Amino acid sequence: MLNILSVILGIVGLVLALIGLVPFLGWTNWIWLIVPVIGAGLGLLSRGRTGFRLNLFVGAVMVVRLIFGGGVL
């Protein structure tokens, strides 16, 4: 059950990360970065690792976008 919640949070985080890839909307990743963090926490508590890995990927996409945008753009 926790793995399913983690995957759902990962998918929601991925959609939010795609919005954050738009120029001048990269700052929104600061707000939405909490979604994959919570999803990864739920993924750690579950037996499966799919949700955990998905949320790590989404979090990495958000962080890389923040690094390339200088944390603002």
Protein Blocks (a to p, Z undefined) as FASTA:
>chain_A
ZZmmmmmmmmmmmmmmmmmmpghilmmmmmmmmmmmmmmmmmmmpmblmlmmmmmmmmmm
mmmmmmmnnomZZ
